[in-house]
Amino acid sequence: MSATRATATLAAALSTLAVLPSTASARQAGARLVRCHPALSPTQRSLTVEGEMSGAGPGERMQMHFDLYRRARPGGGEVRVPGPGLGTVHRAHEGVGTYRFRKTVRNLPAPADYRMRVTLTWRSPQGDRVAQLTRFSPLCHQADLRPDLRVVAVNRAPAGDPGRLSYTVTVHNFGITAAGGFDISLGAGHDPPAEVRIAGLASGARRTEQLVIGPCSAGEALLAQVDRTHRVAESSEANNTRGLPCPAAGG
């Protein structure tokens, strides 16, 4: 049995070639998901797909190329994603019976679903296309594993000092992983906000803190924030604040 290996020198894709003895049989083609690797860091997210084809006739050559498709949300449309090594034609040596090639793509944005389209082509000794088949790999789901801190409730609390305002602020981590240290703050106008530091918050956990600030004018915006200083890399920064009007005097 002879074996031939080829490694593509690509920055974002690594490919491996394996061959078996030639057998003049019916043309077969497939694409399988070898690995779907989610990660917290985008640069470490990857998928690996292997294309396989066989059934070349006498003197025919087999080749394949890979295209990556991305679906940003369930039920949404797919978009072809360009990248180094994608669309490159990989060719088997003459006489190869079964041709396999693996393509790995890294640095995948999340959340999204990915799959490879593998185009497999048989060519005559003169280079003419004899046959062509297309196969899609199974989906690779890449979840955004970062934490997601949200202010979910702001409630008035009794103030121990006349002329001061006291509120409880509740924060929830909706993300898949725990959040490291962050702050919860409450303020109005141009005065520095009241703030409390939190060591961390587990995935799915809640934390309620009481904060006391000075008086503010009726109708003035009172703003509760989580991670105001952006210490935590989150999947969404759009839900870190909640505003409400300052109460009227004596309210």
PyMOL commands that set and color helices and strands:
alter all, ss='L'
color gray80, all
select helices_A, chain A and resi 42-44
alter helices_A, ss='H'
color red, helices_A
select strands_A, chain A and resi 17-21+28-37+46-54+61-71+78-81+90-91+96-106+112-123+129-136+140-142+149-157+165-173+182-188+194-198+206-213+221-226+241-245
alter strands_A, ss='S'
color yellow, strands_A
deselect
rebuild
show_as cartoon
